[in-house]
Amino acid sequence: MPRAKTARSTSPNKQVISMPEATSTLVTRKTGGSLDPTSIDLEAQIRLRAYELYEERGGTPGLETEDWFRAEREVLARHNHQQTA
């Protein structure tokens, strides 16, 4: 007979970030430690840009990872350019 699964414990300093729908705001839940507001803002920008890319493709599924990586490159390049300007 199979054994029941047990819940995994989380480290007290581990951050847990929920992945909400692309059109909603970023929801962050802390389990300890502190969060860097810049990284949260960047993630929200990446998520929004990835969704825009998805819509530009006509909303066809199957390229979510590519959309995310392209969005990440674009947002980080823009952020790095703003840091040096």
Steps between C-alpha positions, in 0.01 A plus 500: 500500500642844407594736778338841533708795390620734771537876464850631452626748752637833378808677622417797727691738269358373173295739288183373337366696203162410358463513124170684442323547170687728260242776529500512880753653734794314649415323825790439734493293816801492730593209719790691654784731403453808284413553135678728259233733353704539181495127427124487557449797268721338235308175523171682458639682196628173351165332559315787333737506199475120461122532492526777241719274284245221537224735385714625208531136386122477490465324834607160369631271776826309498767771504466623857862430589631683195271796576628509859868489402456767232311721745769444762775603257310812393408615850846433645669678207273802551565492877878476452493785248310719747753414774793620287329812363 
